[in-house]
């Protein structure tokens, strides 16, 4: 069993590395955020459907569940659109640093969503995150739009995770992901069709929309298959062997992997001021500390219950 856990731990790190590489692909792909997300979701839903067909997973759902999945699909589409838009107008380092605030948004929204009391250390950590954001805003004002897009993306990611958190324990994750991706690309398609008919000649499904370079096609296929379909299925697999705490802490390394990769690949274009890295470190450290506190509290609660039942 230890060897199995270690192999899955290494697998998880590879998956997180792949997630970090998503931002690199967003920079390398030349098309804008909206068509990029449309291609990503369309191809990824196709790849996941192939997996579902191969595994003979049932897709029948209730009307109520479908509408919940539809809402989640729209949210994840908006999350990806704002994520890639942030990369396009700023850079990878800014985007990934801001994306780390997702845990801060979750700490605010979770008590509302699950109707529980706010925990004192979440309030403290929230204040520290704001301090980190202030430092980054102060020194990187030229990237204001990128920061705002990335913060919006982090907020949407938090909402999406809270919705999925309720469903993941009850339904098949592949089925959930398929309907969410299909719903997201469906809504984006309707929007693009409306723009095609009622917008200008350069908007929507134009001839240029489908005229991608060979490198763009290659990067989009990698993004949809490896960074989306494979990473999702792989992350579900490792959760069978690793604790949620281990998964959560390892996932927090995504911005680190992404920022390091960006610097190695794009060099000076991704080099930021020292104050930016101070602010990013404050945000990331807060996210990790929040996870440590939550794990300690959960362990203490389980020990208390164990002693009561002895």
Secondary structure in CASP SS format (residue, H / E / C, confidence):
PFRMAT SS
TARGET T0000
AUTHOR 0000-0000-0000
METHOD secondary structure of the structure
MODEL  1
X C 1.00
X H 1.00
X H 1.00
X H 1.00
X H 1.00
X H 1.00
X H 1.00
X H 1.00
X H 1.00
X H 1.00
X H 1.00
X H 1.00
X H 1.00
X H 1.00
X H 1.00
X H 1.00
X H 1.00
X H 1.00
X H 1.00
X H 1.00
X H 1.00
X H 1.00
X H 1.00
X H 1.00
X H 1.00
X H 1.00
X H 1.00
X H 1.00
X C 1.00
X C 1.00
X C 1.00
X C 1.00
X H 1.00
X H 1.00
X H 1.00
X H 1.00
X H 1.00
X H 1.00
X H 1.00
X H 1.00
X H 1.00
X H 1.00
X H 1.00
X H 1.00
X H 1.00
X H 1.00
X H 1.00
X H 1.00
X H 1.00
X H 1.00
X H 1.00
X H 1.00
X H 1.00
X H 1.00
X H 1.00
X C 1.00
X C 1.00
X C 1.00
X C 1.00
X C 1.00
X C 1.00
X C 1.00
X H 1.00
X H 1.00
X H 1.00
X H 1.00
X H 1.00
X H 1.00
X H 1.00
X H 1.00
X H 1.00
X H 1.00
X H 1.00
X H 1.00
X H 1.00
X H 1.00
X H 1.00
X H 1.00
X H 1.00
X H 1.00
X H 1.00
X H 1.00
X H 1.00
X H 1.00
X H 1.00
X H 1.00
X H 1.00
X H 1.00
X H 1.00
X C 1.00
X C 1.00
X H 1.00
X H 1.00
X H 1.00
X H 1.00
X H 1.00
X H 1.00
X H 1.00
X H 1.00
X C 1.00
X C 1.00
X H 1.00
X H 1.00
X H 1.00
X H 1.00
X H 1.00
X H 1.00
X H 1.00
X H 1.00
X H 1.00
X H 1.00
X H 1.00
X H 1.00
X C 1.00
X C 1.00
X C 1.00
X C 1.00
X C 1.00
X C 1.00
X H 1.00
X H 1.00
X H 1.00
X H 1.00
X H 1.00
X H 1.00
X H 1.00
X H 1.00
X H 1.00
X H 1.00
X H 1.00
X H 1.00
X H 1.00
X H 1.00
X H 1.00
X H 1.00
X H 1.00
X H 1.00
X H 1.00
X H 1.00
X C 1.00
X H 1.00
X H 1.00
X H 1.00
X H 1.00
X H 1.00
X H 1.00
X H 1.00
X H 1.00
X H 1.00
X H 1.00
X H 1.00
X H 1.00
X H 1.00
X H 1.00
X H 1.00
X H 1.00
X H 1.00
X H 1.00
X H 1.00
X H 1.00
X H 1.00
X H 1.00
X H 1.00
X H 1.00
X H 1.00
X H 1.00
X H 1.00
X C 1.00
X C 1.00
X C 1.00
X C 1.00
X C 1.00
X H 1.00
X H 1.00
X H 1.00
X H 1.00
X H 1.00
X H 1.00
X H 1.00
X H 1.00
X H 1.00
X H 1.00
X H 1.00
X H 1.00
X H 1.00
X H 1.00
X H 1.00
X H 1.00
X H 1.00
X H 1.00
X H 1.00
X H 1.00
X H 1.00
X H 1.00
X H 1.00
X H 1.00
X H 1.00
X H 1.00
X C 1.00
X C 1.00
X C 1.00
X C 1.00
X C 1.00
X C 1.00
X C 1.00
X C 1.00
X C 1.00
X H 1.00
X H 1.00
X H 1.00
X C 1.00
X C 1.00
X C 1.00
X H 1.00
X H 1.00
X H 1.00
X H 1.00
X H 1.00
X H 1.00
X H 1.00
X H 1.00
X H 1.00
X H 1.00
X H 1.00
X H 1.00
X H 1.00
X H 1.00
X H 1.00
X H 1.00
X H 1.00
X H 1.00
X H 1.00
X H 1.00
X H 1.00
X H 1.00
X H 1.00
X H 1.00
X H 1.00
X C 1.00
X C 1.00
X C 1.00
X C 1.00
X C 1.00
X H 1.00
X H 1.00
X H 1.00
X H 1.00
X H 1.00
X H 1.00
X H 1.00
X H 1.00
X C 1.00
X C 1.00
X H 1.00
X H 1.00
X H 1.00
X H 1.00
X H 1.00
X H 1.00
X H 1.00
X H 1.00
X H 1.00
X H 1.00
X H 1.00
X H 1.00
X H 1.00
X H 1.00
X H 1.00
X H 1.00
X H 1.00
X C 1.00
X C 1.00
X C 1.00
X H 1.00
X H 1.00
X H 1.00
X H 1.00
X H 1.00
X H 1.00
X H 1.00
X H 1.00
X H 1.00
X H 1.00
X H 1.00
X H 1.00
X H 1.00
X H 1.00
X H 1.00
X H 1.00
X H 1.00
X H 1.00
X H 1.00
X H 1.00
X H 1.00
X H 1.00
X H 1.00
X H 1.00
X H 1.00
X H 1.00
X H 1.00
X H 1.00
X H 1.00
X H 1.00
X H 1.00
X H 1.00
X H 1.00
X H 1.00
X H 1.00
X H 1.00
X C 1.00
END
